[in-house]
Amino acid sequence: MSRYTMAQIVTLTGVKAHTLRKWETRYNFLDPERTDTNIRYYSDLQLKKLLNISVLTRKGYRISKIDKMSDDEIYKIISDSLEEGDYEDEISALVISMLDMDEVRFNELLRTHIVKNGLLATITELVYPFLNKVGVLWGMNKVMPAQEHFISNLIKKKMFASIDLLPYPHKDSPSILMFLVEGEHHEIGLLLAYYIAREMGWKVYYLGQNVPIDNIKQVVEEIKPEYLLTMFVTPAEDTINTTIATILNQAEDVPLLFSGNPIGLEKVEGDSRIFHLSHPKDLISCLKK
């Protein structure tokens, strides 16, 4: 069982610390454990409960009424409310389904959102912020590797299936080369970029994860892309600038789009070929030019 501090619960649920303390003293649904030094901590079960309660409070339910509800009643209300398409509620539901490793629930949430809003909106407004939440949990060591791989593979299956349904780009379409460098294995973000570029009519050369940088030069010379795109999910800060500089040396004059932590770019930050993407919408803007 994982333990969450109050600060971590605030980050994950959006419920303020003083509100948590007030709920604890007034209602029965919240009863955190305490360490030997009297510091509160919360369990997985309490995190899931608070994620659900945060959904209900956003829907206007009074906390005094929520306190009297059973878990089944809460689940029923939330299930019905998700049909209204509130992104914050859906993100919370995705987090819970990940913690429970509930494939049916997770797939149903994604499917419903895709049918209503299309895959591109689902990627930018639902999957991307959900992955940020997963990143918070991962950084706190609160997600088991099995949970992370479970959800990652579900999303990747959706992405590959959706990409396969897109029409092939015209032979004269602009092209982009996408890859993750050696040591980078988390490719969901890259797949999101793959879908966005293909959906916008670009020709994508997708090399996937763990690609040796010294392979890039030959590929660039062969396909002559308009952009390179890579992502840094798990790098050491002091290696990012060196890695980017090495990629640029392999790529001649081709601009590099990258996402991830921009810290450590002192040696290359003045290079006009570098563009940092902080959100999928930044990629869309680049590809529209």
Secondary structure by P-SEA (a helix, b strand, c coil): cccccaaaaaaaccccaaaaaaaaaccccbbbbbcccbbbbbcaaaaaaaaaaaaaaaacccaaaaaaccaaaaaaaaaaaaccccaaaaaaaaaaaaaaccaaaaaaaaaaaaacccaaaaaaccaaaaaaaaaaaaaaccccaaaaaaaaaaaaaaaaaaaaaccccccccbbbbbbbcccccccaaaaaaaaaaaaaccccccccccccccaaaaaaaaccccbbbbbbccccccaaaaaaaaaaaacccbbbbbbccccccccccccccbbbbccaaaaaaaaac
